[in-house]
């Protein structure tokens, strides 16, 4: 009998990857959750043969309907930086979906989580702390949860972390990670790992995995880009955490992201490339991802 998996955030990077990873697996049936089932992204999901239902994290009854009959679900929560209290709002959303999972008897929840920052070093990164509290709440109410701890997305280099052009064919990576190796993964590959969790619920229930397709110094990420995108040359721009904090007047998340980077440079991190590849050998290294996206990257860095 096919197991029904409800996928929250199915039109986004992580949830969309989960859909792609499981849609052709005969062992699973998918139900995608969308706030707007009439959107173009919802139409794309239907073309894949996925059932699309409407639900909203602010509406507990809609969450229960979306989870009715589900064996498992994938949960990802967003931080809405323009809200009055981003941490509290995200925490309420996570608790609502956790309560709905409990009421509907969902047997396996995979949650896209981050680590507590304020508990660890005394300064808040609200997007991390909210997910840490949600993870704790899921455990507290007795859900069988697997945590997938997400690192830097390779795709961020095309959006929020696009390298800064410093001259003819020279680009600086503005990632404040100091001299510590930085974990990263393609957002597209996260779904492959989540699929592996659902295929072996007995082994992964109650556990967490910090996933990584690569763990390298920022200068080594730059070297991979240079090797693949010549004659363009990339280098570590040596951006500091304080420089990120100083963006706060222009970017509501600046202090939170700076605090996250400070935490990641100071803390012992749980990310493991070896464990990720042992579970899911198809997860790509940064070099493989760059090679797969060479044309897109080349066009973006001009």
BELFEN-V870185 format. One record per residue. RES is the residue in three letters. SS is DSSP state (H for helix, E for strand, - for the rest). Layout:
BEGIN
res = {RES	RES}
ss = {SS	SS}
END
This chain:
BEGIN
res = {UNK	UNK	UNK	UNK	UNK	UNK	UNK	UNK	UNK	UNK	UNK	UNK	UNK	UNK	UNK	UNK	UNK	UNK	UNK	UNK	UNK	UNK	UNK	UNK	UNK	UNK	UNK	UNK	UNK	UNK	UNK	UNK	UNK	UNK	UNK	UNK	UNK	UNK	UNK	UNK	UNK	UNK	UNK	UNK	UNK	UNK	UNK	UNK	UNK	UNK	UNK	UNK	UNK	UNK	UNK	UNK	UNK	UNK	UNK	UNK	UNK	UNK	UNK	UNK	UNK	UNK	UNK	UNK	UNK	UNK	UNK	UNK	UNK	UNK	UNK	UNK	UNK	UNK	UNK	UNK	UNK	UNK	UNK	UNK	UNK	UNK	UNK	UNK	UNK	UNK	UNK	UNK	UNK	UNK	UNK	UNK	UNK	UNK	UNK	UNK	UNK	UNK	UNK	UNK	UNK	UNK	UNK	UNK	UNK	UNK	UNK	UNK	UNK	UNK	UNK	UNK	UNK	UNK	UNK	UNK	UNK	UNK	UNK	UNK	UNK	UNK	UNK	UNK	UNK	UNK	UNK	UNK	UNK	UNK	UNK	UNK	UNK	UNK	UNK	UNK	UNK	UNK	UNK	UNK	UNK	UNK	UNK	UNK	UNK	UNK	UNK	UNK	UNK	UNK	UNK	UNK	UNK	UNK	UNK	UNK	UNK	UNK	UNK	UNK	UNK	UNK	UNK	UNK	UNK	UNK	UNK	UNK	UNK	UNK	UNK	UNK	UNK	UNK	UNK	UNK	UNK	UNK	UNK	UNK	UNK	UNK	UNK	UNK	UNK	UNK	UNK	UNK	UNK	UNK	UNK	UNK	UNK	UNK	UNK	UNK	UNK	UNK	UNK	UNK	UNK	UNK	UNK	UNK	UNK	UNK	UNK	UNK	UNK	UNK	UNK	UNK	UNK	UNK	UNK	UNK	UNK	UNK	UNK	UNK	UNK	UNK	UNK	UNK	UNK	UNK	UNK	UNK	UNK	UNK	UNK	UNK	UNK	UNK	UNK	UNK	UNK	UNK	UNK	UNK	UNK	UNK	UNK	UNK	UNK	UNK	UNK	UNK	UNK	UNK	UNK	UNK	UNK	UNK	UNK	UNK	UNK	UNK	UNK	UNK	UNK	UNK	UNK	UNK	UNK	UNK	UNK	UNK	UNK	UNK	UNK	UNK	UNK	UNK	UNK	UNK	UNK	UNK	UNK	UNK	UNK	UNK	UNK	UNK	UNK	UNK	UNK	UNK	UNK	UNK	UNK	UNK	UNK	UNK	UNK	UNK	UNK	UNK}
ss = {-	-	E	E	E	E	E	-	-	-	-	-	H	H	H	H	H	H	H	H	H	H	-	-	-	-	-	E	E	E	E	E	E	E	-	-	-	-	-	H	H	H	H	H	H	H	H	-	-	-	E	E	E	E	-	-	-	-	-	H	H	H	H	H	H	H	H	-	-	-	-	E	E	E	E	-	-	-	-	-	-	-	-	-	-	H	H	H	H	H	H	H	H	H	H	H	H	H	H	H	H	H	H	H	-	-	-	E	E	E	E	E	E	-	-	-	-	H	H	H	H	-	-	-	-	H	H	H	H	H	H	H	H	H	H	H	H	H	H	H	-	-	-	-	E	E	E	E	E	-	-	E	E	H	H	H	H	H	-	-	-	-	-	E	E	E	E	-	-	E	E	E	E	-	-	-	-	-	-	-	-	E	E	E	E	-	H	H	H	H	H	H	H	H	H	H	H	H	H	-	H	H	H	H	-	-	-	E	E	E	E	-	-	E	E	E	-	H	H	H	H	H	H	H	H	H	H	H	H	-	-	-	E	E	E	E	-	-	-	-	H	H	H	H	H	-	-	-	-	-	-	-	-	H	H	H	H	H	H	H	H	H	H	H	H	H	-	-	-	-	E	E	H	H	H	H	H	H	H	-	-	-	-	-	-	H	H	H	H	H	H	H	-	H	H	H	H	H	H	H	-	-}
END
